Amino acid sequence: MRNPFRSRRDNLVDMGVATRLEAALGHHRAGRLDDAAHQYEAALEIQPGNANALHYLGVIAHQRGEHARAVELIERAVAGSPRMPQMFCNLSEAQRAAGRIADAERSARRALELRAAYPQAQLNLAAALFAQRRFGESEAAARAALELRANLPGAARLLADSLREQNQVKAAEQEYRRILDATPDDGAALANLGWMLVQSGRLEEGLELCRRAAERSPHDPLPLQNLGRALLEFGRLDEAMQALERALQRAPDSALSSYLVAVAWQELGEPLEARNWLVRARELDPRMTEVELRLAMLESDRDNPEGAIKLLDAALAADPQRAEVLAMRAKVRLALGDVEAAVADHRAAIAMRPESATLHTGLGATLASAGDIPGAVACERKAIELNPRCVPAYAGLLTALRHRATASERDAAAALLDAPWMTDARRASLHYGLAAYHDGRAEYAAAAQHMVRANALRRESDALRHRAYDPDEYEDLVGRIIATFTPALLERFRPFGSPSDRPVFVFGMPRSGTTLIEQIIASHPRAFGAGERRFAQRGLLQLPRAMGRPDEEALPFLLSAGGAVIEAAAQWHLDQLAALDGGRALRIVDKMPDNYSLLGWLAILFPRARFVYSRRDLRDIALSCWITNFTQIRWANDLDHMARRMEQHRRLMAHWRKVLPVPMLEVDYEGMVADQEGQSRRLVEWLGLEWDDRCLSFHKTQRLVRTASVAQVREPMYNRSVARWTHYEEMLAPLIDRLGLGRAAP
């Protein structure tokens, strides 16, 4: 029945709008967006609040990439027609594209309230949930969409992506394969499957799929992004940069492309370029927590672990379910010496992604460095079970077990050396592991070959990333230390040091026995072993900050520092130590080998502390460093650099013996091995403690120890590491001759 109250003019308006809308829809369906938009706008001139015209004009804005305008138009449309499910569905898609993810979820749910069996709304809901990293819910919504329409475009891929993000690799691969069976040239499916396989250790297969994706979809940035990622895993940095440059050409405002370019610059050893690209990625997408992860890595690399932890904590506060962020925080905490917290972070990450071989081997490495060898071995073998070609797992397993590794594990590791996807760093880690294996079996020639190759590869990897060691720079630093810490300076600061006698500083060259000494002390009931802590260096760096010039070298500020600054630095150091044991122990061991370069600073801060210098035959130190995969001690992979470092160590210790205003106990590793009880009693007496027999059973003391020397403190005293260098005399000859140490007797 016609409305008797409507005028003829109203009817004519309706007819005019309908005509415009019909014409607009015809243009819209044919892809003539400009003509369609003109007709929608004409309809709005006749009837400004027409919901359909506003809605479809918003759809066109979305298609043009004008997502904020699309949201504004469709929101006006739904305000006029609040019960149209299609409008809410399209609003959800526009809101998601505009970065309004929570709103996109609400709009999709409203569409489903209005029409329960609405496959596109289920898909939009799945996409909004995926963007919020709620991958389990996203999977459920994608499955619901496919149940309503089995061939719904995008739903199967979103299901596969959700499974991948939950690390359900087998299920995700199955879904990607189904997509590719139906559409072999689906670029996104090829790219995402390829990257997932790379992450899972199937590198050659994954890289091939990423290449196919880039070829099949030359205008889509995603395949190029994933190709760039895969090439980074292969260490092909130039090729990766080329792929990422092409991705940026296709989508200049892509946060992901900017982030990946930053990763490439970081791998190339260009932290400033990396930071610039990370800042750009964050500006493009503030929700991209991967950016905070990389920024934290940069802070850690520039020796600012506190800054790294702050960034990682913020990323976890925004999204607590980020396993990779937890794994990175574990590494930073380990570097700070907080082993227990590092292990806890690793375990929490694994609970989130139990099928990740990378996470299991990360925990294994931490447990190995903390002395839990059985736990480490279990983790590495679990990683190999998940990924039979997991290089870090094999390297860690061989290093931890040495000759106790199985022949099949040795053979599998050796076979990986020739893999085409192997980088210098990965190959070096396997050679270090195989060197440890053969050394444990007294197969010294084979061990030497692996050591030489491992260190050559480590040097090449460091050089590629601009991380080479400069022995001249260190020699200059030692000269500045000697020039700074004069008897006059040390005398001037004598009144300002802390009266505390709690700290015990154990120092020496790496692999000189510092860990053994710390473990003996920590076995005493009135002592506590703090592990390797960087408190001395961090405290010194506070000097320029306290004096308003934080970016300058610290040593010159000592010349003008006042007593208040010294007292504050000493109290800060004491507070860090007290936080570790609650202030309960009578003596607390602050063990950092490189503190030998800071003895003057520590003597100023703590004139009543105990100083223990661990010494060892430099030839055995050299061998032990040469067989160890130090990623931070860069002088350890070049015999000339190692010899020059040792020369400067001797030069610096000669200086301290002349000027240090505090007594220093010197303990020889060889003497400790030859007379464990006598030397242990001498050590305990030096600390001002009563003797306790538990110090002789140091290997039974249950504590996590962060050190590369952990095997030495988990076994009773042995002498097989004394004069071990004689098995490798020919290999070490350049170092031995330069240092004038003498060869073995014939």
Secondary structure, DSSP 8 states (H G I E B T S, - for coil): ---TT--HHHHHHHHHHHHHHHHHHHHHHTT-HHHHHHHHHHHHHHSTT-HHHHHHHHHHHHHTT-HHHHHHHHHHHHHH-TT-HHHHHHHHHHHHHTT-HHHHHHHHHHHHHH-SS-HHHHHHHHHHHHHTT-HHHHHHHHHHHHHH-TT-TTHHHHHHHHHHHTT-HHHHHHHHHHHHHH-TT-HHHHHHHHHHHHHTT-HHHHHHHHHHHHHH-TT-HHHHHHHHHHHHHTT-HHHHHHHHHHHHHH-TT-HHHHHHHHHHHHHTT-HHHHHHHHHHHHHH-TT-HHHHHHHHHHHHHTT-HHHHHHHHHHHHHH-TT-HHHHHHHHHHHHHTT-HHHHHHHHHHHHHH-TT-HHHHHHHHHHHHHTT-HHHHHHHHHHHHHH-TT-HHHHHHHHHHHGGGS-HHHHHHHHHHTT-TT--HHHHHHHHHHHHHHHHHTT-HHHHHHHHHHHHHHHHHHHHHTT----HHHHHHHHHHHHHHS-HHHHHHTGGGS-----EEEEE-STTSSHHHHHHHHHTSTTEEE--S--HHHHHHHHHHHHTT-TTS-SHHHHTT--HHHHHHHHHHHHHHHHHHHTT--SEEEEE-GGGGGGHHHHHHH-TTSEEEEEE--HHHHHHHHHTS--SS-GGGG-HHHHHHHHHHHHHHHHHHHHH-SS--EEEEHHHHHH-HHHHHHHHHHHTT----GGGGGGGG------STTGGGGSS---STTTTGGGGGHHHHHHHHHHHT------
